[in-house]
Amino acid sequence: MSQYDYDLFVIGGGSGGVRSGRIAATLGKKVGIAEEFRYGGTCVIRGCVPKKLLVYASHFSSDFEAAKGFGWDVGDSSFDWKTLIGSKDQEIDRLEGLYEKGLNNAGAEIFRTRAVLEGPHEVRLVNEDRVVSAEKIIIAVGGTPNRMKQMSGWEHCITSDEVFDLEQFPKNIVIQGGGYIAVEFACILAGLGAKTTLVYRGEEILRGFDWDIRTLLHEEMVRRGITVICGRTLESVEKIADSTLNVNLSDGTQIQADQVLQATGRLPVTEGLGLEKAGVEVASNYSIKVDDYSKTNVDSIWALGDVTNRVALTPVAIHEAMCFIDTEYRGIRTKPDHALIATAVFTQPEIGTIGLSEEEAGEQYPKLDIYRAHFRPMKNTLSGSSEKMLMKLIVDSETGIIVGLHIMGEAAGEMAQTLAIAIKMGATKDDFDRTMAVHPTAAEELVTMYQASYHVIDGKRTD
Ligand code: NDP
């Protein structure tokens, strides 16, 4: 009999934690799992899933507009935030139930409590005030929004944790940040009818993405009525009435709003987790340091997902969990593979991207061929919308391998998922050329761009 209460104890019931706990239990391991908030974690409860539901809701305003060109008279329309949030809550409750059911069916023991480390094999279940032991421990506690507490008036602001549950729909909102959450929520809230201002400290939104995508999204957001202010930050926020905030920007200008959303990144939630008691090392940003197999410096403790500050995306946490299972319980040593991760940004228009931006590729390859199509998709010939679609392939001239693929427009996320398989397999431009087009689709542009639009030699564009 084992000297420990559990073979595996998982702290954190989000994507990585639930996957590792559930599969380990399915494999016959004695598993305990603790979650202090709700099973499903950020992705399911207050992240990707409710966000996508809100994205669907926000599309209707432009769909109603587009309908006219196709002969539809939609009549008067109105939007009710409470109905949307109520429906969203029902769906999230259902998914949370499924997460728990999956763990239960697999035979894992579920705890609803904060859990902290007491040692290399010991976990304190705070609500039950008792310590359990485990042969292996996984820390998968995720991250929390950066609340910008250094800013005067931070307490009047909300983050992505609160935005899903606001009592009142914000009529006039200021969003700080230029990353995923900032641009997605700017498009969601503007689509639902809010006067929206996005304030970003850098030169252009979506740092790290291809410059074409960054500038074209900026233009499209402005076209949709969003005010985008770059090169500035929020200096302070003052509450002047119950639902009125004065937002002071770094250049001295002032904006009034009824809500301010800070979308300025997420921080690992390692504080008070007992890491020092167990001897687990953290990096300077308090994320947990791990090796190539997600193991910490302590032989019995692993960490997965956002708390490790590798790539903060749900599928990545799930992949890291599966690699842990393979390595520790299936006898197949497997390192998580963080190369060529496809990602989507659910803005309007949507973005799908795989691999390197033109700028990154220019630093890594001496010569690139760039294939670029910026066109009005067929739907917009009747809808009346001037929104264009972008398809861009970045090809290493020497090998013909596609090292970057960027799409902006309807269903870009769906396309990125399917194309990611080909790109991950090392697809070349020739492979794309040999592929028959599916007609009429927007995606056929990807296999019909016969001539390079321009080249990039030693990082410089040549036309
Ligand atoms: P991001 O890291 O994407 O963006 C943070 C933004 O805040 C950046 O624009 C950053 O600027 C800015 N910022 C950071 N610190 C400050 C500061 N002190 N003052 C002013 N601005 C600041 O984080 P998000 O919060 O948007 O999202 C968190 C993570 O969640 C993402 O990185 C992503 O991994 C994940 N996510 C994924 C989604 C998807 O897959 N569709 C959707 C939502 C979230 P700068 O660029 O200059 O550093």
Boltz pocket constraint, residues with backbone or C-beta under 6 A from the ligand:
constraints:
  - pocket:
      binder: B
      contacts: [[A, 176], [A, 177], [A, 178], [A, 179], [A, 180], [A, 181], [A, 182], [A, 184], [A, 200], [A, 201], [A, 202], [A, 206], [A, 207], [A, 233], [A, 263], [A, 264], [A, 265], [A, 266], [A, 311], [A, 312], [A, 313], [A, 343], [A, 344], [A, 345], [A, 346]]
      max_distance: 6.0
